[in-house]
Amino acid sequence: MVGLQHTEDATEGSLTRADRVFSAIQDAIVKGELKPGSKMSEAELASRYGVSRGPLREALRRLEGRKLITRIPHVGVRVISLSFTELIEIYQVREELEGMAARLAAQHMTPDQVQGLRQLLHMHEQQAELQEGRAYFQSEGDFDFHYRIVQGSGNGVLMQMLCGELYHRVRLYRYQFSVTEGRPHKAFQEHHHIIEAIAAGDGEMAEILMQRHIGAARRNIEEHFSDLAEQVLPGQI
């Protein structure tokens, strides 16, 4: 736990201005502060984050590379927005592939790696918004439970498929749909159960639990969109 915090602090100290504004804008996108489909003004962003246009444009190029923003001719830069169908298809793929990753992780993760997962959840548990049941935020990479599981699978193809462009798009929606009553605590407990299956070397159970976990998140998204559709009155579509 202490090691994780020291690593995070050391990384923060080595960041350039472009790194910092990139991280800040990415977190704002993931948390929904910059909403899907919203237009982004370079002048407003430069003022908001206190940087010159050079570092800002470098950060925007990196965000575009991660497919988190898009440049539209004669319109400008916008945050990406996935349709309901695209989002559900992504979650269907995640159910299968991350289930496989959990099964392989149960076979390949060392006791130290499993202990690292437990420490990671302990760190997550300190979040005020999780304790209050408001949301469940995970920083990217090694500070993300799902990322750790995929890396722990030891399968290079799964890492390439799940930890690249798809991973960053998933993070954008994963946080925003965790802001549902009761879901943050349930998701956190589901993470604990997955770790225990991995620790026991029970690949079959780890796979089932991961598939159920992501399936629950998918159903949460379906219910969200269903509720939105019911709020639209006839003639408004």
C-alpha positions as CSV (number, residue, x, y, z in Angstrom):
1,M,0.0,0.0,0.0
2,V,2.8,2.4,1.0
3,G,4.8,1.4,-2.0
4,L,1.9,2.2,-4.3
5,Q,1.6,5.7,-2.9
6,H,5.3,6.3,-3.2
7,T,5.3,5.2,-6.8
8,E,2.3,7.5,-7.5
9,D,4.1,10.4,-5.9
10,A,7.4,9.8,-7.7
11,T,5.5,9.6,-11.0
12,E,3.7,12.9,-10.3
13,G,7.1,14.6,-9.6
14,S,8.5,13.6,-13.0
15,L,5.5,14.8,-15.1
16,T,5.9,17.6,-17.7
17,R,3.3,20.3,-18.2
18,A,1.9,18.4,-21.2
19,D,1.7,15.3,-19.0
20,R,-0.1,17.1,-16.2
21,V,-2.7,18.7,-18.5
22,F,-3.1,15.5,-20.4
23,S,-3.8,13.6,-17.1
24,A,-6.1,16.4,-15.8
25,I,-8.2,16.6,-19.0
26,Q,-8.4,12.8,-19.3
27,D,-9.7,12.5,-15.7
28,A,-12.2,15.3,-16.4
29,I,-13.4,13.3,-19.4
30,V,-13.6,10.0,-17.5
31,K,-15.5,11.7,-14.6
32,G,-18.0,13.4,-16.9
33,E,-16.8,16.9,-16.1
34,L,-16.2,17.2,-19.8
35,K,-19.3,15.4,-21.1
36,P,-19.4,13.0,-24.1
37,G,-20.1,15.0,-27.3
38,S,-19.2,18.3,-25.7
39,K,-17.1,20.8,-27.6
40,M,-13.6,21.7,-26.2
41,S,-12.2,25.2,-26.7
42,E,-8.4,25.4,-26.6
43,A,-8.6,28.9,-25.1
44,E,-10.9,27.8,-22.3
45,L,-8.8,24.7,-21.6
46,A,-5.6,26.7,-21.5
47,S,-7.2,29.1,-19.0
48,R,-8.8,26.4,-17.0
49,Y,-5.5,24.4,-16.6
50,G,-3.1,27.3,-16.5
51,V,-0.9,26.2,-19.5
52,S,0.2,27.7,-22.8
53,R,-1.1,26.4,-26.1
54,G,2.0,24.3,-26.7
55,P,1.6,21.8,-23.8
56,L,-2.1,21.9,-24.3
57,R,-1.9,20.9,-28.0
58,E,0.5,18.1,-27.1
59,A,-2.0,16.8,-24.5
60,L,-4.9,17.0,-27.0
61,R,-2.9,15.1,-29.6
62,R,-2.4,12.3,-27.0
63,L,-6.0,12.3,-26.1
64,E,-6.9,12.1,-29.8
65,G,-4.5,9.1,-30.1
66,R,-6.5,7.4,-27.3
67,K,-9.7,8.1,-29.2
68,L,-11.1,10.1,-26.2
69,I,-11.5,13.2,-28.3
70,T,-12.1,13.8,-32.0
71,R,-11.5,16.7,-34.4
72,I,-14.5,17.5,-36.6
73,P,-13.8,19.8,-39.7
74,H,-15.3,23.3,-39.2
75,V,-16.5,22.3,-35.7
76,G,-13.4,21.8,-33.6
77,V,-12.5,19.3,-30.9
78,R,-15.2,17.2,-29.1
79,V,-15.2,14.5,-26.4
80,I,-16.1,11.2,-28.0
81,S,-19.6,9.9,-27.6
82,L,-20.5,6.2,-28.0
83,S,-24.0,5.1,-29.0
84,F,-25.9,2.7,-26.8
85,T,-25.3,-0.1,-29.3
86,E,-21.5,0.5,-29.4
87,L,-21.3,0.6,-25.6
88,I,-23.3,-2.6,-25.1
89,E,-21.1,-4.4,-27.8
90,I,-18.0,-3.3,-25.9
91,Y,-19.3,-4.7,-22.6
92,Q,-20.3,-8.0,-24.3
93,V,-16.7,-8.3,-25.5
94,R,-15.4,-7.4,-22.0
95,E,-17.5,-10.1,-20.4
96,E,-15.9,-12.8,-22.4
97,L,-12.3,-11.5,-22.7
98,E,-11.9,-10.2,-19.1
99,G,-13.5,-13.4,-17.9
100,M,-10.8,-15.3,-19.7
101,A,-8.2,-12.9,-18.2
102,A,-9.4,-13.7,-14.7
103,R,-9.2,-17.4,-15.3
104,L,-5.6,-17.1,-16.6
105,A,-4.7,-14.7,-13.8
106,A,-5.8,-17.5,-11.3
107,Q,-3.2,-19.8,-13.0
108,H,-0.4,-17.3,-13.3
109,M,-0.5,-14.6,-10.7
110,T,2.1,-15.0,-7.9
111,P,1.2,-14.6,-4.2
112,D,2.9,-11.2,-4.2
113,Q,0.8,-10.1,-7.2
114,V,-2.4,-11.2,-5.5
115,Q,-1.3,-9.3,-2.4
116,G,-0.8,-6.3,-4.6
117,L,-4.4,-6.6,-5.7
118,R,-5.6,-6.6,-2.1
119,Q,-3.5,-3.6,-1.4
120,L,-5.0,-1.8,-4.4
121,L,-8.5,-2.4,-3.1
122,H,-7.5,-1.2,0.3
123,M,-6.3,2.0,-1.4
124,H,-9.6,2.3,-3.3
125,E,-11.5,1.8,-0.1
126,Q,-10.1,5.1,1.3
127,Q,-12.0,7.1,-1.4
128,A,-14.6,9.4,0.2
129,E,-17.0,9.0,-2.8
130,L,-16.8,5.2,-2.5
131,Q,-17.4,5.2,1.2
132,E,-20.4,7.4,0.7
133,G,-21.7,5.2,-2.1
134,R,-21.5,8.0,-4.7
135,A,-19.0,6.5,-7.3
136,Y,-16.0,4.3,-7.7
137,F,-13.1,6.0,-9.4
138,Q,-9.9,4.1,-10.4
139,S,-6.8,5.8,-11.9
140,E,-5.5,4.2,-15.0
141,G,-2.9,1.5,-15.4
142,D,-1.6,-0.2,-12.3
143,F,-4.0,1.7,-10.1
144,D,-6.9,0.0,-11.9
145,F,-8.2,-3.4,-10.7
146,H,-9.3,-4.5,-14.2
147,Y,-6.0,-3.5,-15.8
148,R,-4.1,-5.5,-13.1
149,I,-6.1,-8.6,-13.8
150,V,-5.5,-8.4,-17.6
151,Q,-1.7,-7.9,-17.0
152,G,-1.8,-10.8,-14.5
153,S,-3.2,-13.1,-17.1
154,G,0.2,-13.3,-18.8
155,N,-1.5,-13.4,-22.2
156,G,0.0,-10.8,-24.6
157,V,-2.9,-10.8,-27.0
158,L,-5.4,-10.1,-24.2
159,M,-3.1,-7.3,-23.0
160,Q,-3.0,-5.8,-26.4
161,M,-6.8,-6.0,-26.9
162,L,-7.9,-4.9,-23.5
163,C,-5.2,-2.4,-22.4
164,G,-5.0,-0.3,-25.5
165,E,-7.6,2.0,-27.2
166,L,-10.5,0.0,-25.9
167,Y,-9.3,0.3,-22.3
168,H,-9.4,4.1,-22.4
169,R,-12.9,4.2,-23.9
170,V,-14.2,1.8,-21.3
171,R,-12.7,3.9,-18.5
172,L,-14.7,6.9,-19.7
173,Y,-18.1,5.1,-19.3
174,R,-17.2,2.7,-16.5
175,Y,-16.8,5.6,-14.0
176,Q,-19.9,7.5,-15.1
177,F,-22.1,4.4,-14.9
178,S,-20.8,3.6,-11.4
179,V,-22.6,6.7,-10.2
180,T,-25.8,4.7,-9.6
181,E,-27.3,4.1,-6.2
182,G,-25.9,1.0,-4.6
183,R,-23.6,0.1,-7.5
184,P,-20.2,1.4,-6.1
185,H,-20.3,-0.8,-3.0
186,K,-21.5,-3.8,-5.0
187,A,-18.8,-3.4,-7.6
188,F,-16.2,-3.1,-4.8
189,Q,-17.4,-6.3,-3.1
190,E,-17.4,-8.1,-6.5
191,H,-13.7,-7.1,-6.9
192,H,-13.0,-8.7,-3.5
193,H,-14.7,-12.0,-4.5
194,I,-12.7,-12.1,-7.8
195,I,-9.5,-11.7,-5.9
196,E,-10.3,-14.5,-3.5
197,A,-11.0,-16.9,-6.4
198,I,-7.7,-15.9,-8.0
199,A,-5.9,-16.4,-4.7
200,A,-7.3,-19.9,-4.4
201,G,-6.2,-20.7,-7.9
202,D,-9.8,-21.3,-8.9
203,G,-9.7,-20.2,-12.6
204,E,-13.2,-21.4,-13.3
205,M,-14.8,-19.4,-10.5
206,A,-12.6,-16.3,-11.2
207,E,-13.9,-16.4,-14.8
208,I,-17.6,-16.8,-13.7
209,L,-17.3,-14.0,-11.1
210,M,-15.6,-11.6,-13.6
211,Q,-18.3,-12.3,-16.2
212,R,-21.0,-11.7,-13.6
213,H,-19.3,-8.5,-12.5
214,I,-19.1,-7.0,-16.0
215,G,-22.6,-8.4,-16.9
216,A,-24.0,-6.5,-13.9
217,A,-22.3,-3.3,-15.2
218,R,-23.8,-3.9,-18.6
219,R,-27.3,-4.4,-17.2
220,N,-26.8,-1.1,-15.3
221,I,-26.1,0.7,-18.6
222,E,-29.1,-0.9,-20.2
223,E,-31.4,0.2,-17.4
224,H,-29.9,3.7,-17.5
225,F,-30.7,4.0,-21.2
226,S,-34.1,2.5,-20.7
227,D,-34.9,5.1,-18.1
228,L,-33.8,7.9,-20.4
229,A,-36.0,6.5,-23.2
230,E,-39.0,6.5,-20.9
231,Q,-38.5,10.1,-20.1
232,V,-38.8,11.1,-23.7
233,L,-42.4,12.0,-24.5
234,P,-44.1,11.0,-27.8
235,G,-43.3,13.5,-30.5
236,Q,-39.9,14.5,-28.9
237,I,-37.9,11.9,-30.8
